[in-house]
Amino acid sequence: MDGFLKLLKEASEDKHVVSIKITIYRLAKHSKIVRYLCRAAENGKNVTVLMELKARFDEQNNISAFKRIFMEQFEFAVNTYF
């Protein structure tokens, strides 16, 4: 996971990266992924997220992340089916 987080952090700051597209199933309460995606959006990157809101046992973390990401005006797709 550390390698992926490093890649995402670097992509959020790299001037040559124009967009980040990601599918998220389950997030931690204080997710670095959300932090890096928000940073990418702040840096002018086109961020698209597909998120499973009803991920087993993690619904509240995903809903909280959705609210934070939604406020950044990302392109967002939500899957609510199992």
QUINOR-V774922 format. One record per residue. N is the residue number from 0. PSI is psi in degrees with one decimal (999 if undefined). OMEGA is omega as a letter, one per 40 degrees, with the letter a starting at -180 (* if undefined). D_CENTER is the distance of its C-alpha to the mean C-alpha in Angstrom with 2 decimals. Layout:
# QUINOR-V774922
n & psi & omega & d_center
N & PSI & OMEGA & D_CENTER
N & PSI & OMEGA & D_CENTER
This chain:
# QUINOR-V774922
n & psi & omega & d_center
0 & -32.0 & a & 14.57
1 & -38.9 & i & 15.74
2 & -40.5 & i & 16.17
3 & -44.2 & i & 12.67
4 & -38.6 & i & 11.36
5 & -44.4 & i & 14.19
6 & -45.7 & a & 13.40
7 & -41.7 & i & 9.84
8 & -46.6 & i & 11.57
9 & -40.1 & i & 14.44
10 & -35.1 & a & 12.72
11 & -21.6 & a & 11.20
12 & -14.5 & a & 14.89
13 & 125.8 & a & 16.89
14 & -18.3 & a & 18.91
15 & -13.5 & i & 19.37
16 & 125.7 & a & 15.77
17 & -21.7 & a & 15.45
18 & 155.3 & i & 12.26
19 & 127.9 & i & 9.11
20 & 131.4 & a & 8.57
21 & 146.1 & i & 6.73
22 & 130.1 & a & 7.86
23 & 129.0 & i & 6.90
24 & -47.1 & a & 10.17
25 & 133.2 & a & 10.50
26 & 151.3 & i & 8.98
27 & 164.2 & a & 11.44
28 & -45.8 & i & 12.73
29 & 77.6 & a & 11.87
30 & 128.4 & i & 8.79
31 & -28.6 & i & 8.88
32 & -47.8 & i & 5.52
33 & -42.0 & i & 4.46
34 & -45.6 & a & 7.75
35 & -35.6 & i & 7.53
36 & -40.4 & i & 5.03
37 & -41.1 & i & 7.50
38 & -41.0 & i & 10.22
39 & -45.5 & i & 9.78
40 & -41.5 & i & 10.17
41 & -29.2 & i & 13.00
42 & 12.3 & i & 14.49
43 & 11.0 & i & 14.89
44 & 148.3 & i & 12.60
45 & 112.5 & a & 11.78
46 & 124.6 & i & 8.05
47 & 129.6 & a & 7.96
48 & 130.6 & i & 5.80
49 & 119.0 & a & 8.32
50 & 138.7 & i & 8.17
51 & 107.9 & a & 11.39
52 & -31.6 & a & 12.36
53 & 42.7 & i & 15.56
54 & 132.9 & a & 14.64
55 & 121.8 & i & 17.91
56 & -1.7 & a & 18.47
57 & 22.5 & a & 14.91
58 & -45.3 & a & 14.95
59 & -41.1 & i & 15.09
60 & -43.2 & a & 12.15
61 & -39.1 & i & 9.93
62 & -42.2 & i & 11.88
63 & -43.5 & i & 11.56
64 & -40.8 & i & 7.78
65 & -45.7 & a & 8.35
66 & -42.3 & i & 11.07
67 & -45.1 & a & 9.48
68 & -40.9 & a & 6.90
69 & -36.7 & i & 10.05
70 & -21.8 & i & 12.15
71 & -3.9 & i & 10.59
72 & 44.3 & i & 11.80
73 & 163.4 & i & 9.10
74 & 131.0 & a & 10.44
75 & 133.5 & i & 9.41
76 & 133.8 & a & 11.23
77 & 131.6 & i & 11.92
78 & 121.4 & i & 14.19
79 & 11.9 & i & 16.66
80 & 151.6 & i & 19.21
81 & 999 & * & 20.13
